[in-house]
Amino acid sequence: MKKKLILAVLAALLAAGAVFAFAACGLNSSPESVVKGVLKAGYNLDAGKYVDAVYFENKDDKKTAEEETEEALSSEVLGEIFGEGGELSVKMKGKLTEFEFTSDTVSDDVLEAMRAVYGDYIEEIASYSVTYTVELSYEVSMKAGEGSDAALDASGERTLEDQKQSGYVYKIDGKWYIEIVPADESA
């Protein structure tokens, strides 16, 4: 009985450790993970994942931003661009095949300047540079609205090699974010 109890406790500890390890590797766990998450969100057209990478001073703005981003990507809204009754459907999936990431903590002067703009809640700021390659697959379907019979259906694959990006990420409440949205700005 004692042996079974010890095994049960060990199993529980291992399970808890696995959950903690998984949580620690999340989107906001490091400068690298948040940048990688934003890239993936972009080429997979995942509005929710992108919004998760942004810090909102007003937490209610986060839900609004996610809804507005998803609406902007909806076929109904995009179809309006092509006239009444127009339709547009875009599906895209991507896979990072190369990802070279570097980051450096910014100087105390830069940190203090950013704190003066946003507030003392910024714990740390890192500058980053990334070079990556992504393999994309896509499907696009477009039909013009009333008065036009123009239509397009396309699909395919494309590799974007040696893409470069740089910028800053912000550590707030122990998590990393790609951007800060102040409470007084609309989401």
C-alpha positions in Angstrom: 0.0 0.0 0.0 2.8 2.4 0.9 4.5 1.7 -2.4 1.3 2.5 -4.3 1.0 5.7 -2.4 4.6 6.8 -3.2 4.0 5.9 -6.9 0.8 7.9 -6.9 2.6 10.9 -5.4 5.4 10.7 -7.9 3.0 10.4 -10.7 1.1 13.5 -9.5 4.4 15.4 -9.1 5.5 14.4 -12.7 2.1 15.5 -14.0 2.3 18.8 -12.3 5.9 19.3 -13.6 4.7 18.5 -17.1 1.9 21.1 -16.8 4.3 23.7 -15.4 6.8 23.0 -18.2 4.1 23.3 -20.9 2.9 26.6 -19.4 6.5 27.9 -19.2 6.9 27.3 -22.9 3.8 29.4 -23.8 3.4 32.3 -26.1 4.5 34.9 -23.6 7.2 33.0 -21.8 10.2 34.6 -23.5 11.2 37.2 -26.2 11.7 34.4 -28.7 8.4 32.7 -28.0 6.3 35.9 -28.4 8.1 36.8 -31.6 7.7 33.3 -33.0 4.0 33.3 -31.9 3.4 36.6 -33.7 4.9 35.3 -36.9 2.8 32.1 -36.8 -0.3 34.1 -36.0 0.4 36.3 -39.1 0.9 33.6 -41.6 -1.9 31.5 -40.2 -4.3 34.4 -40.1 -4.9 33.8 -36.4 -6.3 37.0 -34.9 -6.7 35.5 -31.4 -3.1 34.4 -31.2 -1.9 37.8 -32.3 -4.0 39.6 -29.8 -2.6 37.3 -27.1 0.8 38.7 -27.9 -0.3 42.3 -27.2 -0.5 43.8 -23.8 -3.7 45.8 -23.2 -3.7 48.3 -20.3 -7.5 48.0 -20.3 -8.3 44.3 -20.3 -11.7 44.9 -21.8 -10.0 46.3 -24.9 -8.4 42.9 -25.6 -11.7 41.2 -26.4 -12.8 44.2 -28.6 -9.5 44.0 -30.5 -9.9 40.3 -31.2 -13.4 40.7 -32.4 -12.5 43.7 -34.6 -9.5 41.8 -36.1 -11.6 38.7 -36.8 -14.3 40.9 -38.4 -11.7 42.6 -40.6 -10.5 39.2 -41.8 -14.0 37.9 -42.4 -15.1 37.1 -46.0 -18.1 39.4 -45.6 -16.1 42.5 -44.8 -13.4 41.7 -47.3 -16.0 40.9 -49.9 -17.4 44.4 -49.6 -14.2 45.7 -51.1 -15.3 44.0 -54.4 -18.8 45.6 -54.4 -22.2 44.5 -53.2 -22.4 40.7 -53.2 -18.7 40.4 -53.6 -16.9 37.6 -51.9 -13.4 36.9 -50.8 -12.1 33.9 -49.0 -8.4 33.6 -48.0 -7.0 30.6 -46.2 -3.4 30.4 -45.4 -1.2 28.0 -43.4 2.5 28.2 -42.8 5.3 26.4 -41.2 8.6 27.9 -40.0 11.4 25.9 -41.4 14.3 28.2 -40.2 14.3 30.6 -37.3 17.4 32.5 -36.2 16.6 34.7 -33.2 18.8 37.1 -31.2 17.8 39.5 -28.4 19.4 42.0 -26.1 18.1 43.8 -23.0 17.9 47.5 -23.7 19.8 50.0 -21.6 18.4 51.4 -18.4 18.0 54.8 -20.1 15.8 53.3 -22.8 13.8 51.4 -20.2 13.2 54.5 -18.1 12.2 56.5 -21.2 9.6 53.8 -22.1 8.4 53.7 -18.5 7.8 57.5 -18.7 5.6 56.9 -21.7 3.7 53.8 -20.6 4.2 53.4 -16.8 6.3 51.7 -14.3 4.7 48.3 -15.0 7.2 47.5 -17.7 9.8 45.2 -16.1 12.1 44.8 -19.0 12.5 45.6 -22.7 14.5 43.6 -25.2 15.4 44.5 -28.7 15.3 41.5 -31.1 16.3 40.5 -34.6 15.0 37.5 -36.4 15.7 35.9 -39.8 13.3 33.1 -40.8 12.0 31.0 -43.6 8.4 30.0 -43.9 6.6 27.5 -46.2 3.1 28.7 -47.0 0.2 27.0 -48.5 -2.8 29.2 -49.6 -6.2 29.2 -51.1 -7.8 32.4 -52.5 -11.3 32.6 -53.9 -12.6 35.9 -55.1 -15.8 37.0 -56.9 -16.6 40.6 -57.8 -20.0 42.0 -56.8 -23.0 43.1 -58.9 -22.3 44.2 -62.4 -19.2 42.1 -62.8 -18.5 38.5 -63.5 -14.9 38.7 -62.5 -13.7 35.8 -60.4 -10.5 34.2 -59.3 -9.6 30.9 -57.7 -6.0 30.2 -56.8 -4.1 27.9 -54.5 -0.6 27.0 -54.2 2.5 26.9 -52.1 5.3 29.3 -51.6 8.5 29.5 -49.6 9.5 32.9 -48.2 13.2 32.6 -47.5 15.5 34.8 -45.3 12.7 37.1 -44.1 14.1 39.7 -41.6 12.3 41.5 -38.8 13.5 43.5 -35.8 11.8 45.4 -33.0 11.2 45.4 -29.3 9.3 43.2 -26.8 8.1 44.2 -23.4 8.1 42.2 -20.2 5.0 43.0 -18.0 3.9 40.9 -15.0 6.4 38.2 -15.9 5.2 37.8 -19.5 6.5 39.1 -22.8 4.5 41.1 -25.3 5.1 42.4 -28.8 3.2 45.6 -28.4 1.5 47.8 -25.7 -2.0 49.3 -26.2 -2.6 52.2 -23.8 -6.0 52.3 -22.0 -6.8 55.7 -23.5 -6.4 54.5 -27.1 -9.2 52.7 -28.9 -8.5 49.0 -29.4 
